[in-house]
Amino acid sequence: MTRALLRFVQHSIRHEPAGGVTYEAFCTAPGCEAHSGPQEAQETAQDWALGHTGLNPDHDLFRRVFTDHARVTRAT
């Protein structure tokens, strides 16, 4: 018979500034698959969405995605 000792350790997860943040906008108009692609500045993704609506007035709803990095550390 094999025995195991399990020990649970508290951890925390927090935003890691060194990892940066990316911003993306996705057009949600039916049949449209246009998106800004990952951008380092929120304004760049927003400007893309504004321009997309300017060219396609009925494309006025977007899904915005903000991606960050997180670091898990063991509690002391």
PDB file of N, CA, C and O in Angstrom, chain B, residues numbered from 101:
ATOM      1  N   MET B 101       0.844  -1.174   0.000  1.00  0.00           N
ATOM      2  CA  MET B 101       0.000   0.000   0.000  1.00  0.00           C
ATOM      3  C   MET B 101       0.894   1.244   0.000  1.00  0.00           C
ATOM      4  O   MET B 101       1.880   1.314   0.734  1.00  0.00           O
ATOM      5  N   THR B 102       0.534   2.219  -0.832  1.00  0.00           N
ATOM      6  CA  THR B 102       1.278   3.478  -0.908  1.00  0.00           C
ATOM      7  C   THR B 102       0.560   4.516  -0.068  1.00  0.00           C
ATOM      8  O   THR B 102      -0.664   4.640  -0.108  1.00  0.00           O
ATOM      9  N   ARG B 103       1.342   5.251   0.684  1.00  0.00           N
ATOM     10  CA  ARG B 103       0.764   6.312   1.506  1.00  0.00           C
ATOM     11  C   ARG B 103       1.251   7.661   0.986  1.00  0.00           C
ATOM     12  O   ARG B 103       2.354   7.781   0.452  1.00  0.00           O
ATOM     13  N   ALA B 104       0.412   8.659   1.153  1.00  0.00           N
ATOM     14  CA  ALA B 104       0.781  10.005   0.714  1.00  0.00           C
ATOM     15  C   ALA B 104       0.415  10.996   1.803  1.00  0.00           C
ATOM     16  O   ALA B 104      -0.601  10.854   2.483  1.00  0.00           O
ATOM     17  N   LEU B 105       1.250  11.986   1.950  1.00  0.00           N
ATOM     18  CA  LEU B 105       0.981  13.075   2.880  1.00  0.00           C
ATOM     19  C   LEU B 105       0.708  14.312   2.036  1.00  0.00           C
ATOM     20  O   LEU B 105       1.573  14.769   1.290  1.00  0.00           O
ATOM     21  N   LEU B 106      -0.501  14.851   2.159  1.00  0.00           N
ATOM     22  CA  LEU B 106      -0.874  16.043   1.406  1.00  0.00           C
ATOM     23  C   LEU B 106      -0.777  17.254   2.314  1.00  0.00           C
ATOM     24  O   LEU B 106      -1.257  17.244   3.447  1.00  0.00           O
ATOM     25  N   ARG B 107      -0.155  18.285   1.801  1.00  0.00           N
ATOM     26  CA  ARG B 107      -0.019  19.516   2.566  1.00  0.00           C
ATOM     27  C   ARG B 107      -0.542  20.656   1.696  1.00  0.00           C
ATOM     28  O   ARG B 107      -0.090  20.834   0.565  1.00  0.00           O
ATOM     29  N   PHE B 108      -1.471  21.411   2.210  1.00  0.00           N
ATOM     30  CA  PHE B 108      -2.042  22.518   1.476  1.00  0.00           C
ATOM     31  C   PHE B 108      -1.349  23.806   1.889  1.00  0.00           C
ATOM     32  O   PHE B 108      -1.178  24.084   3.075  1.00  0.00           O
ATOM     33  N   VAL B 109      -0.959  24.576   0.903  1.00  0.00           N
ATOM     34  CA  VAL B 109      -0.241  25.822   1.138  1.00  0.00           C
ATOM     35  C   VAL B 109      -1.042  26.957   0.514  1.00  0.00           C
ATOM     36  O   VAL B 109      -1.507  26.849  -0.621  1.00  0.00           O
ATOM     37  N   GLN B 110      -1.199  28.035   1.256  1.00  0.00           N
ATOM     38  CA  GLN B 110      -1.918  29.202   0.744  1.00  0.00           C
ATOM     39  C   GLN B 110      -1.094  29.899  -0.333  1.00  0.00           C
ATOM     40  O   GLN B 110       0.123  30.034  -0.210  1.00  0.00           O
ATOM     41  N   HIS B 111      -1.766  30.334  -1.376  1.00  0.00           N
ATOM     42  CA  HIS B 111      -1.138  31.098  -2.450  1.00  0.00           C
ATOM     43  C   HIS B 111      -1.987  32.336  -2.724  1.00  0.00           C
ATOM     44  O   HIS B 111      -3.158  32.392  -2.350  1.00  0.00           O
ATOM     45  N   SER B 112      -1.396  33.306  -3.367  1.00  0.00           N
ATOM     46  CA  SER B 112      -2.150  34.475  -3.825  1.00  0.00           C
ATOM     47  C   SER B 112      -1.811  34.715  -5.293  1.00  0.00           C
ATOM     48  O   SER B 112      -0.766  34.285  -5.783  1.00  0.00           O
ATOM     49  N   ILE B 113      -2.704  35.401  -5.976  1.00  0.00           N
ATOM     50  CA  ILE B 113      -2.477  35.732  -7.381  1.00  0.00           C
ATOM     51  C   ILE B 113      -2.725  37.223  -7.547  1.00  0.00           C
ATOM     52  O   ILE B 113      -3.735  37.758  -7.089  1.00  0.00           O
ATOM     53  N   ARG B 114      -1.775  37.886  -8.217  1.00  0.00           N
ATOM     54  CA  ARG B 114      -1.860  39.333  -8.388  1.00  0.00           C
ATOM     55  C   ARG B 114      -1.369  39.731  -9.772  1.00  0.00           C
ATOM     56  O   ARG B 114      -0.587  39.022 -10.404  1.00  0.00           O
ATOM     57  N   HIS B 115      -1.848  40.880 -10.222  1.00  0.00           N
ATOM     58  CA  HIS B 115      -1.400  41.443 -11.503  1.00  0.00           C
ATOM     59  C   HIS B 115       0.115  41.633 -11.472  1.00  0.00           C
ATOM     60  O   HIS B 115       0.666  42.127 -10.489  1.00  0.00           O
ATOM     61  N   GLU B 116       0.783  41.238 -12.558  1.00  0.00           N
ATOM     62  CA  GLU B 116       2.235  41.398 -12.684  1.00  0.00           C
ATOM     63  C   GLU B 116       2.505  42.519 -13.690  1.00  0.00           C
ATOM     64  O   GLU B 116       2.396  42.301 -14.897  1.00  0.00           O
ATOM     65  N   PRO B 117       2.856  43.722 -13.206  1.00  0.00           N
ATOM     66  CA  PRO B 117       3.074  44.855 -14.106  1.00  0.00           C
ATOM     67  C   PRO B 117       4.122  44.593 -15.184  1.00  0.00           C
ATOM     68  O   PRO B 117       4.004  45.111 -16.294  1.00  0.00           O
ATOM     69  N   ALA B 118       5.132  43.807 -14.880  1.00  0.00           N
ATOM     70  CA  ALA B 118       6.198  43.546 -15.860  1.00  0.00           C
ATOM     71  C   ALA B 118       5.662  42.796 -17.075  1.00  0.00           C
ATOM     72  O   ALA B 118       6.265  42.851 -18.147  1.00  0.00           O
ATOM     73  N   GLY B 119       4.550  42.104 -16.923  1.00  0.00           N
ATOM     74  CA  GLY B 119       3.971  41.349 -18.033  1.00  0.00           C
ATOM     75  C   GLY B 119       3.198  42.215 -19.009  1.00  0.00           C
ATOM     76  O   GLY B 119       2.934  41.803 -20.139  1.00  0.00           O
ATOM     77  N   GLY B 120       2.835  43.415 -18.578  1.00  0.00           N
ATOM     78  CA  GLY B 120       2.093  44.315 -19.447  1.00  0.00           C
ATOM     79  C   GLY B 120       0.621  43.964 -19.555  1.00  0.00           C
ATOM     80  O   GLY B 120       0.139  43.008 -18.949  1.00  0.00           O
ATOM     81  N   VAL B 121      -0.077  44.768 -20.344  1.00  0.00           N
ATOM     82  CA  VAL B 121      -1.508  44.584 -20.591  1.00  0.00           C
ATOM     83  C   VAL B 121      -1.724  44.738 -22.093  1.00  0.00           C
ATOM     84  O   VAL B 121      -1.096  45.589 -22.723  1.00  0.00           O
ATOM     85  N   THR B 122      -2.598  43.930 -22.670  1.00  0.00           N
ATOM     86  CA  THR B 122      -2.968  44.105 -24.066  1.00  0.00           C
ATOM     87  C   THR B 122      -4.461  44.395 -24.146  1.00  0.00           C
ATOM     88  O   THR B 122      -5.241  43.977 -23.290  1.00  0.00           O
ATOM     89  N   TYR B 123      -4.838  45.115 -25.185  1.00  0.00           N
ATOM     90  CA  TYR B 123      -6.209  45.546 -25.403  1.00  0.00           C
ATOM     91  C   TYR B 123      -6.637  45.102 -26.797  1.00  0.00           C
ATOM     92  O   TYR B 123      -5.865  45.203 -27.751  1.00  0.00           O
ATOM     93  N   GLU B 124      -7.871  44.610 -26.913  1.00  0.00           N
ATOM     94  CA  GLU B 124      -8.402  44.201 -28.212  1.00  0.00           C
ATOM     95  C   GLU B 124      -9.872  44.592 -28.309  1.00  0.00           C
ATOM     96  O   GLU B 124     -10.585  44.639 -27.306  1.00  0.00           O
ATOM     97  N   ALA B 125     -10.313  44.873 -29.536  1.00  0.00           N
ATOM     98  CA  ALA B 125     -11.722  45.150 -29.804  1.00  0.00           C
ATOM     99  C   ALA B 125     -12.171  44.221 -30.924  1.00  0.00           C
ATOM    100  O   ALA B 125     -11.469  44.048 -31.921  1.00  0.00           O
ATOM    101  N   PHE B 126     -13.344  43.626 -30.751  1.00  0.00           N
ATOM    102  CA  PHE B 126     -13.912  42.694 -31.725  1.00  0.00           C
ATOM    103  C   PHE B 126     -15.282  43.205 -32.145  1.00  0.00           C
ATOM    104  O   PHE B 126     -16.137  43.471 -31.300  1.00  0.00           O
ATOM    105  N   CYS B 127     -15.490  43.343 -33.449  1.00  0.00           N
ATOM    106  CA  CYS B 127     -16.799  43.752 -33.954  1.00  0.00           C
ATOM    107  C   CYS B 127     -17.780  42.594 -33.755  1.00  0.00           C
ATOM    108  O   CYS B 127     -17.464  41.446 -34.067  1.00  0.00           O
ATOM    109  N   THR B 128     -18.970  42.901 -33.235  1.00  0.00           N
ATOM    110  CA  THR B 128     -19.965  41.850 -32.989  1.00  0.00           C
ATOM    111  C   THR B 128     -21.121  41.899 -33.986  1.00  0.00           C
ATOM    112  O   THR B 128     -22.133  41.228 -33.784  1.00  0.00           O
ATOM    113  N   ALA B 129     -20.988  42.678 -35.054  1.00  0.00           N
ATOM    114  CA  ALA B 129     -22.036  42.707 -36.081  1.00  0.00           C
ATOM    115  C   ALA B 129     -22.135  41.315 -36.708  1.00  0.00           C
ATOM    116  O   ALA B 129     -21.114  40.661 -36.920  1.00  0.00           O
ATOM    117  N   PRO B 130     -23.342  40.860 -37.004  1.00  0.00           N
ATOM    118  CA  PRO B 130     -23.513  39.521 -37.588  1.00  0.00           C
ATOM    119  C   PRO B 130     -22.663  39.344 -38.851  1.00  0.00           C
ATOM    120  O   PRO B 130     -22.706  40.164 -39.769  1.00  0.00           O
ATOM    121  N   GLY B 131     -21.902  38.267 -38.870  1.00  0.00           N
ATOM    122  CA  GLY B 131     -21.072  37.942 -40.020  1.00  0.00           C
ATOM    123  C   GLY B 131     -19.755  38.688 -40.111  1.00  0.00           C
ATOM    124  O   GLY B 131     -18.935  38.376 -40.975  1.00  0.00           O
ATOM    125  N   CYS B 132     -19.533  39.652 -39.254  1.00  0.00           N
ATOM    126  CA  CYS B 132     -18.286  40.424 -39.289  1.00  0.00           C
ATOM    127  C   CYS B 132     -17.287  39.791 -38.327  1.00  0.00           C
ATOM    128  O   CYS B 132     -17.595  39.583 -37.153  1.00  0.00           O
ATOM    129  N   GLU B 133     -16.129  39.497 -38.810  1.00  0.00           N
ATOM    130  CA  GLU B 133     -15.086  38.900 -37.964  1.00  0.00           C
ATOM    131  C   GLU B 133     -13.916  39.859 -37.761  1.00  0.00           C
ATOM    132  O   GLU B 133     -12.822  39.438 -37.384  1.00  0.00           O
ATOM    133  N   ALA B 134     -14.148  41.149 -38.013  1.00  0.00           N
ATOM    134  CA  ALA B 134     -13.079  42.142 -37.888  1.00  0.00           C
ATOM    135  C   ALA B 134     -12.700  42.350 -36.423  1.00  0.00           C
ATOM    136  O   ALA B 134     -13.554  42.313 -35.536  1.00  0.00           O
ATOM    137  N   HIS B 135     -11.421  42.567 -36.187  1.00  0.00           N
ATOM    138  CA  HIS B 135     -10.936  42.861 -34.838  1.00  0.00           C
ATOM    139  C   HIS B 135      -9.661  43.687 -34.930  1.00  0.00           C
ATOM    140  O   HIS B 135      -8.989  43.712 -35.961  1.00  0.00           O
ATOM    141  N   SER B 136      -9.352  44.346 -33.855  1.00  0.00           N
ATOM    142  CA  SER B 136      -8.197  45.243 -33.832  1.00  0.00           C
ATOM    143  C   SER B 136      -6.876  44.501 -33.734  1.00  0.00           C
ATOM    144  O   SER B 136      -5.827  45.043 -34.081  1.00  0.00           O
ATOM    145  N   GLY B 137      -6.923  43.266 -33.263  1.00  0.00           N
ATOM    146  CA  GLY B 137      -5.683  42.567 -32.927  1.00  0.00           C
ATOM    147  C   GLY B 137      -5.170  43.093 -31.599  1.00  0.00           C
ATOM    148  O   GLY B 137      -5.633  44.135 -31.135  1.00  0.00           O
ATOM    149  N   PRO B 138      -4.227  42.401 -30.975  1.00  0.00           N
ATOM    150  CA  PRO B 138      -3.723  42.857 -29.676  1.00  0.00           C
ATOM    151  C   PRO B 138      -2.956  44.168 -29.808  1.00  0.00           C
ATOM    152  O   PRO B 138      -2.099  44.318 -30.679  1.00  0.00           O
ATOM    153  N   GLN B 139      -3.276  45.106 -28.932  1.00  0.00           N
ATOM    154  CA  GLN B 139      -2.645  46.427 -28.935  1.00  0.00           C
ATOM    155  C   GLN B 139      -2.052  46.711 -27.562  1.00  0.00           C
ATOM    156  O   GLN B 139      -2.591  46.276 -26.544  1.00  0.00           O
ATOM    157  N   GLU B 140      -0.956  47.433 -27.535  1.00  0.00           N
ATOM    158  CA  GLU B 140      -0.334  47.779 -26.254  1.00  0.00           C
ATOM    159  C   GLU B 140      -1.014  48.965 -25.586  1.00  0.00           C
ATOM    160  O   GLU B 140      -0.905  49.137 -24.372  1.00  0.00           O
ATOM    161  N   ALA B 141      -1.723  49.793 -26.371  1.00  0.00           N
ATOM    162  CA  ALA B 141      -2.406  50.964 -25.822  1.00  0.00           C
ATOM    163  C   ALA B 141      -3.908  50.831 -26.031  1.00  0.00           C
ATOM    164  O   ALA B 141      -4.368  50.454 -27.109  1.00  0.00           O
ATOM    165  N   GLN B 142      -4.660  51.144 -24.991  1.00  0.00           N
ATOM    166  CA  GLN B 142      -6.114  51.056 -25.073  1.00  0.00           C
ATOM    167  C   GLN B 142      -6.653  51.980 -26.159  1.00  0.00           C
ATOM    168  O   GLN B 142      -7.601  51.630 -26.863  1.00  0.00           O
ATOM    169  N   GLU B 143      -6.054  53.153 -26.295  1.00  0.00           N
ATOM    170  CA  GLU B 143      -6.511  54.118 -27.283  1.00  0.00           C
ATOM    171  C   GLU B 143      -6.402  53.572 -28.706  1.00  0.00           C
ATOM    172  O   GLU B 143      -7.243  53.884 -29.550  1.00  0.00           O
ATOM    173  N   THR B 144      -5.387  52.769 -28.980  1.00  0.00           N
ATOM    174  CA  THR B 144      -5.209  52.204 -30.319  1.00  0.00           C
ATOM    175  C   THR B 144      -6.362  51.269 -30.673  1.00  0.00           C
ATOM    176  O   THR B 144      -6.888  51.324 -31.785  1.00  0.00           O
ATOM    177  N   ALA B 145      -6.756  50.415 -29.736  1.00  0.00           N
ATOM    178  CA  ALA B 145      -7.886  49.505 -29.974  1.00  0.00           C
ATOM    179  C   ALA B 145      -9.184  50.297 -30.117  1.00  0.00           C
ATOM    180  O   ALA B 145     -10.020  49.970 -30.959  1.00  0.00           O
ATOM    181  N   GLN B 146      -9.355  51.326 -29.305  1.00  0.00           N
ATOM    182  CA  GLN B 146     -10.559  52.152 -29.392  1.00  0.00           C
ATOM    183  C   GLN B 146     -10.599  52.910 -30.710  1.00  0.00           C
ATOM    184  O   GLN B 146     -11.657  53.007 -31.331  1.00  0.00           O
ATOM    185  N   ASP B 147      -9.464  53.450 -31.147  1.00  0.00           N
ATOM    186  CA  ASP B 147      -9.414  54.166 -32.420  1.00  0.00           C
ATOM    187  C   ASP B 147      -9.763  53.230 -33.573  1.00  0.00           C
ATOM    188  O   ASP B 147     -10.436  53.638 -34.520  1.00  0.00           O
ATOM    189  N   TRP B 148      -9.310  51.981 -33.501  1.00  0.00           N
ATOM    190  CA  TRP B 148      -9.661  51.010 -34.526  1.00  0.00           C
ATOM    191  C   TRP B 148     -11.182  50.829 -34.577  1.00  0.00           C
ATOM    192  O   TRP B 148     -11.767  50.840 -35.660  1.00  0.00           O
ATOM    193  N   ALA B 149     -11.826  50.661 -33.414  1.00  0.00           N
ATOM    194  CA  ALA B 149     -13.279  50.473 -33.357  1.00  0.00           C
ATOM    195  C   ALA B 149     -14.007  51.688 -33.928  1.00  0.00           C
ATOM    196  O   ALA B 149     -14.977  51.536 -34.670  1.00  0.00           O
ATOM    197  N   LEU B 150     -13.550  52.880 -33.591  1.00  0.00           N
ATOM    198  CA  LEU B 150     -14.178  54.089 -34.118  1.00  0.00           C
ATOM    199  C   LEU B 150     -14.046  54.147 -35.640  1.00  0.00           C
ATOM    200  O   LEU B 150     -14.996  54.501 -36.338  1.00  0.00           O
ATOM    201  N   GLY B 151     -12.872  53.799 -36.145  1.00  0.00           N
ATOM    202  CA  GLY B 151     -12.666  53.784 -37.590  1.00  0.00           C
ATOM    203  C   GLY B 151     -13.504  52.725 -38.281  1.00  0.00           C
ATOM    204  O   GLY B 151     -14.025  52.958 -39.372  1.00  0.00           O
ATOM    205  N   HIS B 152     -13.639  51.561 -37.654  1.00  0.00           N
ATOM    206  CA  HIS B 152     -14.440  50.480 -38.233  1.00  0.00           C
ATOM    207  C   HIS B 152     -15.897  50.911 -38.347  1.00  0.00           C
ATOM    208  O   HIS B 152     -16.543  50.650 -39.362  1.00  0.00           O
ATOM    209  N   THR B 153     -16.421  51.569 -37.315  1.00  0.00           N
ATOM    210  CA  THR B 153     -17.797  52.055 -37.370  1.00  0.00           C
ATOM    211  C   THR B 153     -17.932  53.164 -38.408  1.00  0.00           C
ATOM    212  O   THR B 153     -18.963  53.269 -39.073  1.00  0.00           O
ATOM    213  N   GLY B 154     -16.895  53.994 -38.551  1.00  0.00           N
ATOM    214  CA  GLY B 154     -16.933  55.043 -39.566  1.00  0.00           C
ATOM    215  C   GLY B 154     -17.083  54.477 -40.967  1.00  0.00           C
ATOM    216  O   GLY B 154     -17.769  55.064 -41.804  1.00  0.00           O
ATOM    217  N   LEU B 155     -16.444  53.331 -41.233  1.00  0.00           N
ATOM    218  CA  LEU B 155     -16.543  52.689 -42.547  1.00  0.00           C
ATOM    219  C   LEU B 155     -17.784  51.822 -42.675  1.00  0.00           C
ATOM    220  O   LEU B 155     -18.265  51.578 -43.782  1.00  0.00           O
ATOM    221  N   ASN B 156     -18.308  51.352 -41.533  1.00  0.00           N
ATOM    222  CA  ASN B 156     -19.473  50.446 -41.504  1.00  0.00           C
ATOM    223  C   ASN B 156     -20.441  50.948 -40.434  1.00  0.00           C
ATOM    224  O   ASN B 156     -20.438  50.433 -39.316  1.00  0.00           O
ATOM    225  N   PRO B 157     -21.273  51.949 -40.759  1.00  0.00           N
ATOM    226  CA  PRO B 157     -22.110  52.602 -39.731  1.00  0.00           C
ATOM    227  C   PRO B 157     -22.995  51.661 -38.912  1.00  0.00           C
ATOM    228  O   PRO B 157     -23.316  51.971 -37.765  1.00  0.00           O
ATOM    229  N   ASP B 158     -23.395  50.517 -39.478  1.00  0.00           N
ATOM    230  CA  ASP B 158     -24.244  49.596 -38.710  1.00  0.00           C
ATOM    231  C   ASP B 158     -23.432  48.660 -37.823  1.00  0.00           C
ATOM    232  O   ASP B 158     -24.009  47.826 -37.124  1.00  0.00           O
ATOM    233  N   HIS B 159     -22.112  48.779 -37.835  1.00  0.00           N
ATOM    234  CA  HIS B 159     -21.238  47.987 -36.955  1.00  0.00           C
ATOM    235  C   HIS B 159     -20.875  48.872 -35.764  1.00  0.00           C
ATOM    236  O   HIS B 159     -19.812  49.492 -35.737  1.00  0.00           O
ATOM    237  N   ASP B 160     -21.765  48.919 -34.790  1.00  0.00           N
ATOM    238  CA  ASP B 160     -21.567  49.855 -33.682  1.00  0.00           C
ATOM    239  C   ASP B 160     -21.480  49.194 -32.305  1.00  0.00           C
ATOM    240  O   ASP B 160     -21.529  49.877 -31.282  1.00  0.00           O
ATOM    241  N   LEU B 161     -21.350  47.871 -32.282  1.00  0.00           N
ATOM    242  CA  LEU B 161     -21.215  47.168 -31.003  1.00  0.00           C
ATOM    243  C   LEU B 161     -19.948  46.324 -31.044  1.00  0.00           C
ATOM    244  O   LEU B 161     -19.714  45.580 -31.996  1.00  0.00           O
ATOM    245  N   PHE B 162     -19.133  46.448 -29.997  1.00  0.00           N
ATOM    246  CA  PHE B 162     -17.839  45.767 -29.944  1.00  0.00           C
ATOM    247  C   PHE B 162     -17.666  45.048 -28.620  1.00  0.00           C
ATOM    248  O   PHE B 162     -18.190  45.466 -27.588  1.00  0.00           O
ATOM    249  N   ARG B 163     -16.924  43.967 -28.676  1.00  0.00           N
ATOM    250  CA  ARG B 163     -16.508  43.264 -27.451  1.00  0.00           C
ATOM    251  C   ARG B 163     -15.082  43.702 -27.199  1.00  0.00           C
ATOM    252  O   ARG B 163     -14.220  43.563 -28.067  1.00  0.00           O
ATOM    253  N   ARG B 164     -14.830  44.236 -26.002  1.00  0.00           N
ATOM    254  CA  ARG B 164     -13.482  44.667 -25.649  1.00  0.00           C
ATOM    255  C   ARG B 164     -12.864  43.657 -24.698  1.00  0.00           C
ATOM    256  O   ARG B 164     -13.518  43.170 -23.776  1.00  0.00           O
ATOM    257  N   VAL B 165     -11.598  43.348 -24.935  1.00  0.00           N
ATOM    258  CA  VAL B 165     -10.891  42.368 -24.112  1.00  0.00           C
ATOM    259  C   VAL B 165      -9.612  43.014 -23.595  1.00  0.00           C
ATOM    260  O   VAL B 165      -8.817  43.556 -24.363  1.00  0.00           O
ATOM    261  N   PHE B 166      -9.431  42.947 -22.300  1.00  0.00           N
ATOM    262  CA  PHE B 166      -8.228  43.443 -21.648  1.00  0.00           C
ATOM    263  C   PHE B 166      -7.517  42.234 -21.048  1.00  0.00           C
ATOM    264  O   PHE B 166      -8.098  41.505 -20.244  1.00  0.00           O
ATOM    265  N   THR B 167      -6.279  42.025 -21.431  1.00  0.00           N
ATOM    266  CA  THR B 167      -5.533  40.865 -20.963  1.00  0.00           C
ATOM    267  C   THR B 167      -4.325  41.333 -20.174  1.00  0.00           C
ATOM    268  O   THR B 167      -3.542  42.160 -20.643  1.00  0.00           O
ATOM    269  N   ASP B 168      -4.182  40.797 -18.978  1.00  0.00           N
ATOM    270  CA  ASP B 168      -2.994  41.120 -18.190  1.00  0.00           C
ATOM    271  C   ASP B 168      -2.279  39.829 -17.816  1.00  0.00           C
ATOM    272  O   ASP B 168      -2.741  38.735 -18.139  1.00  0.00           O
ATOM    273  N   HIS B 169      -1.172  39.965 -17.147  1.00  0.00           N
ATOM    274  CA  HIS B 169      -0.424  38.811 -16.659  1.00  0.00           C
ATOM    275  C   HIS B 169      -0.526  38.802 -15.136  1.00  0.00           C
ATOM    276  O   HIS B 169      -0.572  39.850 -14.492  1.00  0.00           O
ATOM    277  N   ALA B 170      -0.561  37.619 -14.591  1.00  0.00           N
ATOM    278  CA  ALA B 170      -0.680  37.484 -13.143  1.00  0.00           C
ATOM    279  C   ALA B 170       0.411  36.545 -12.637  1.00  0.00           C
ATOM    280  O   ALA B 170       0.827  35.613 -13.326  1.00  0.00           O
ATOM    281  N   ARG B 171       0.854  36.812 -11.435  1.00  0.00           N
ATOM    282  CA  ARG B 171       1.868  35.962 -10.803  1.00  0.00           C
ATOM    283  C   ARG B 171       1.274  35.319  -9.563  1.00  0.00           C
ATOM    284  O   ARG B 171       0.627  35.982  -8.754  1.00  0.00           O
ATOM    285  N   VAL B 172       1.498  34.032  -9.425  1.00  0.00           N
ATOM    286  CA  VAL B 172       1.070  33.279  -8.241  1.00  0.00           C
ATOM    287  C   VAL B 172       2.269  33.161  -7.307  1.00  0.00           C
ATOM    288  O   VAL B 172       3.355  32.749  -7.717  1.00  0.00           O
ATOM    289  N   THR B 173       2.055  33.528  -6.047  1.00  0.00           N
ATOM    290  CA  THR B 173       3.121  33.419  -5.055  1.00  0.00           C
ATOM    291  C   THR B 173       2.610  32.667  -3.831  1.00  0.00           C
ATOM    292  O   THR B 173       1.436  32.736  -3.469  1.00  0.00           O
ATOM    293  N   ARG B 174       3.518  31.967  -3.229  1.00  0.00           N
ATOM    294  CA  ARG B 174       3.203  31.215  -2.008  1.00  0.00           C
ATOM    295  C   ARG B 174       3.146  32.183  -0.847  1.00  0.00           C
ATOM    296  O   ARG B 174       4.020  33.038  -0.705  1.00  0.00           O
ATOM    297  N   ALA B 175       2.123  32.057  -0.012  1.00  0.00           N
ATOM    298  CA  ALA B 175       1.986  32.909   1.167  1.00  0.00           C
ATOM    299  C   ALA B 175       3.102  32.574   2.162  1.00  0.00           C
ATOM    300  O   ALA B 175       3.525  31.426   2.295  1.00  0.00           O
ATOM    301  N   THR B 176       3.549  33.597   2.837  1.00  0.00           N
ATOM    302  CA  THR B 176       4.626  33.358   3.818  1.00  0.00           C
ATOM    303  C   THR B 176       4.086  33.208   5.201  1.00  0.00           C
ATOM    304  O   THR B 176       4.850  33.003   6.143  1.00  0.00           O
TER     305      THR B 176
END
